[in-house]
Amino acid sequence: MSARITHSAIATAFLLFGLQAAVGQATPWLTDEQAREVAAAAINSVHPAPCFSTYRNENLEDSVITLRWNPLVGNHFNNSVYFYRVASDVCYYVAEKDGKPVRMAQVSSDCCEYGLVAVDRISSKSYWFHGDKAADIFKEFAQDEQIRPDSSEPTLFTSLYRDLVWGESSANEIRGLGQLRDAVQQNFQSAYSPYDGDIVWQRKFDRWWRKFLSHKSELKFETTYERASYGTTVRGYAFNGFALTIPRSGPPLKGTPTLFQWAILIKSDGTVERLPSKTAYSAP
């Protein structure tokens, strides 16, 4: 489910929740609409814009409920956290020009994807998982929301960490040859031929795929969980392709398509340590 959040709504979110914090007012949980405004405000504080689109992710919310130490509040599930993917949007708004109100338009909706923002509907606190800060934000989020590994093989916790810190992408955990082929093919097509009817990518993809099969056809794709003294070491495979931008940048393309084995140490208290990764195959 998506919604458009305007500049006036963002401003209202800042004023409303700032006032409540100042007077120490106990308030009901934020509604979905109010939580969207808080998520958009988190982005607006860094990238000011008149409006944003927000897309809710209920699957991540279910994961948080399952991983919490306190999954219940009274006689219902503790679903205080909502997740939103935030992006730029098209909208009309009013601005002041030469001392007069003027109707303006933001016409580009394909500018920016800002990633995921979690909003705690009790505290009104937001967590924007972005860039180099994503791992630190996850640590803070996990502590605040009392999230812990689900077992000695913390599959759900690992999945949540990957989605929030590395981004929502099936390429973050490659479990088979067909899945890898799809990820590589999609990346090459987006990088070389982002427009319908353009098949330049096909020849380049075929060459890359043939070379990969000649070197790594026997590679076993699996995610493993190994008990360690401080928790569980998790290893799996992921694919990083050409860096894609909106709008697409011209040649030369940035980045090198790479299959690698990642490793993380998930500690019992919910903290995560990134371990050195190993390149399995890399070629332009």
C-alpha positions in Angstrom: 0.0 0.0 0.0 1.4 3.4 -1.0 0.6 7.0 -0.1 1.7 10.5 -1.0 3.1 12.7 1.8 3.1 16.4 1.1 5.4 19.1 2.6 2.6 20.5 4.8 2.0 17.0 6.3 5.7 16.7 7.0 5.8 20.1 8.7 2.7 19.0 10.8 4.5 15.9 11.9 7.5 17.9 13.1 5.3 20.3 15.1 2.9 17.7 16.5 5.5 15.2 17.8 7.9 17.9 18.9 5.1 19.5 21.0 4.1 16.2 22.5 7.7 15.4 23.5 8.1 18.9 25.0 5.1 18.6 27.3 5.6 14.9 28.1 2.2 14.1 26.8 1.2 10.4 26.7 -0.4 9.8 23.3 -2.0 6.8 21.5 0.0 5.0 19.0 0.5 6.8 15.7 -1.8 5.9 12.9 -0.6 4.6 9.6 -1.0 8.1 8.1 0.9 9.7 10.9 3.7 7.1 10.8 4.1 7.8 7.0 4.5 11.5 7.8 7.3 10.7 10.3 9.0 8.5 7.7 8.9 11.2 5.1 10.1 13.8 7.6 13.2 11.7 8.3 14.1 11.9 4.6 13.0 15.5 4.2 15.5 16.6 7.0 18.3 15.5 4.7 16.8 15.8 1.2 14.2 18.6 1.3 11.3 18.1 -1.1 7.7 19.1 -1.3 6.4 15.5 -1.4 7.3 11.9 -1.1 5.7 8.5 -1.8 5.7 5.9 1.0 5.2 2.2 0.5 4.5 0.0 3.5 6.2 -3.3 4.0 4.2 -5.5 6.3 6.4 -8.6 5.9 9.2 -6.8 7.7 6.8 -5.8 10.5 5.8 -9.5 11.0 9.5 -10.4 11.3 10.0 -7.8 14.0 7.0 -9.2 16.0 8.4 -12.7 15.8 12.0 -11.6 16.9 10.9 -9.5 19.8 11.4 -10.4 23.4 8.1 -8.8 24.1 5.9 -9.9 21.2 2.7 -9.1 23.1 1.2 -5.9 24.6 -1.7 -6.8 26.8 -3.9 -9.1 24.7 -2.6 -8.3 21.2 0.6 -8.4 19.2 3.2 -5.7 19.7 3.1 -4.3 16.2 4.3 -0.8 17.1 6.9 -0.7 14.3 5.8 0.1 10.7 8.2 0.0 7.8 8.1 2.3 4.7 10.1 2.5 1.5 10.3 6.2 0.6 10.7 7.6 -2.8 10.3 10.9 -4.7 6.8 11.8 -6.0 4.9 14.2 -8.4 2.9 16.9 -6.7 1.7 20.5 -6.7 2.5 22.8 -3.8 2.5 26.4 -2.8 5.7 28.4 -2.3 6.4 32.1 -1.8 8.0 34.0 -4.7 8.6 37.7 -4.7 6.5 37.9 -1.5 3.5 36.2 -3.2 2.2 32.6 -2.9 2.8 30.7 -6.2 1.6 27.3 -7.3 4.6 25.1 -8.0 5.0 21.6 -9.3 7.5 18.8 -8.7 7.2 16.9 -11.9 9.9 14.2 -11.7 8.9 11.0 -9.9 11.9 8.9 -11.0 14.6 10.9 -9.2 15.2 9.0 -6.1 14.7 5.9 -4.0 15.6 6.7 -0.4 15.3 3.2 1.0 13.6 1.9 4.1 12.5 3.8 7.2 11.1 2.2 10.3 8.8 4.2 12.6 8.1 3.2 16.2 4.4 4.3 16.6 4.8 4.5 20.4 7.9 6.8 20.6 7.5 8.4 17.2 11.2 7.6 16.6 12.3 6.9 13.1 15.2 4.8 11.8 16.4 5.4 8.3 18.5 2.5 7.1 20.8 4.1 4.5 24.4 4.2 3.3 27.3 3.5 5.5 25.3 4.2 8.6 22.8 1.3 8.0 24.6 -1.2 10.2 24.9 1.3 13.1 21.2 2.2 12.7 20.3 -1.5 12.8 22.2 -1.9 16.0 20.3 0.9 17.6 17.0 -0.3 16.2 17.5 -3.8 17.5 18.4 -2.6 21.0 15.4 -0.1 21.2 12.9 -2.7 19.9 14.4 -5.6 21.9 15.0 -7.8 18.8 17.1 -11.0 19.3 18.2 -13.9 17.1 15.4 -16.5 16.7 17.6 -19.6 17.3 21.1 -21.1 16.9 20.3 -21.0 13.2 18.8 -17.4 13.1 17.4 -17.5 9.6 14.7 -14.8 10.2 17.1 -12.5 12.0 19.6 -12.9 9.2 17.0 -12.1 6.6 15.8 -9.0 8.5 19.5 -7.8 8.8 20.1 -8.3 5.1 17.0 -6.4 4.1 17.6 -3.4 6.3 21.3 -3.1 6.1 22.1 -4.3 2.6 18.8 -3.5 1.0 15.7 -5.4 -0.2 17.1 -7.6 -3.0 16.9 -11.3 -3.8 20.6 -10.9 -4.9 21.6 -10.6 -1.3 21.2 -14.3 -0.8 21.9 -16.5 -3.8 20.8 -20.1 -3.2 20.9 -21.6 -6.6 22.3 -21.3 -10.2 19.0 -20.2 -11.6 18.6 -17.4 -9.1 22.1 -16.2 -9.9 21.4 -16.2 -13.6 18.2 -14.2 -13.1 20.1 -11.6 -11.0 23.0 -11.2 -13.4 20.7 -11.0 -16.4 18.5 -8.4 -14.8 21.5 -6.3 -13.9 23.1 -6.5 -17.4 19.7 -5.6 -19.0 19.2 -2.6 -16.6 22.8 -1.4 -17.1 23.1 -1.8 -20.9 19.6 -1.7 -22.2 17.2 -0.1 -19.8 14.6 0.7 -22.5 12.2 -1.6 -24.2 13.3 -3.1 -27.6 17.0 -2.6 -26.9 18.9 -5.9 -26.7 22.5 -4.7 -26.5 22.7 -6.4 -23.1 22.1 -9.9 -24.3 25.4 -10.4 -26.0 27.4 -9.0 -23.1 25.4 -11.1 -20.6 25.9 -14.3 -22.6 29.6 -13.8 -22.7 29.8 -13.2 -18.9 27.6 -16.2 -18.1 29.6 -18.6 -20.4 32.8 -17.5 -18.7 31.3 -18.0 -15.2 30.0 -21.5 -16.0 33.4 -22.5 -17.4 35.1 -21.5 -14.1 32.5 -22.1 -11.4 29.8 -24.5 -12.6 30.3 -26.8 -9.6 29.9 -24.1 -7.0 27.5 -25.1 -4.2 25.2 -22.2 -3.2 24.1 -22.6 0.4 23.8 -20.4 3.5 25.5 -22.0 6.5 25.2 -21.4 10.2 28.1 -22.3 12.4 28.1 -22.0 16.2 30.9 -19.7 17.5 32.0 -18.7 21.0 30.0 -15.5 20.9 27.1 -16.5 18.7 26.6 -17.8 15.2 28.7 -17.3 12.1 26.5 -17.1 9.0 27.9 -17.4 5.5 26.1 -17.1 2.2 26.5 -15.9 -1.4 25.4 -12.6 -2.9 25.8 -10.9 -6.3 26.8 -7.3 -6.8 26.4 -6.0 -10.4 27.1 -2.8 -12.2 26.1 0.3 -10.2 22.7 1.5 -11.4 21.6 5.1 -11.2 18.4 7.0 -12.0 18.6 8.3 -14.6 21.0 5.8 -16.1 24.6 7.1 -16.4 26.5 6.8 -19.7 29.5 4.6 -20.4 31.8 3.6 -18.9 29.7 1.6 -16.4 30.7 1.7 -12.8 31.4 -1.4 -10.9 32.3 -5.0 -11.8 29.7 -7.9 -11.6 30.9 -10.0 -8.7 29.7 -13.1 -7.0 31.0 -13.3 -3.4 30.6 -15.1 -0.2 29.6 -12.9 2.7 30.0 -13.7 6.4 28.5 -12.2 9.5 28.7 -13.0 13.3 25.3 -12.7 15.0 25.8 -12.4 18.7 23.3 -13.5 21.3 22.5 -9.9 22.3 21.4 -9.1 18.7 24.5 -7.2 17.7 26.0 -8.1 14.3 29.7 -8.1 13.2 30.5 -8.0 9.5 33.3 -10.5 8.7 35.6 -10.4 5.7 34.0 -11.6 2.4 35.5 -13.8 -0.2 35.2 -13.2 -4.0 34.0 -16.3 -5.8 33.9 -14.9 -9.3 34.4 -11.4 -10.8 34.5 -10.2 -14.4 33.4 -7.1 -16.3 
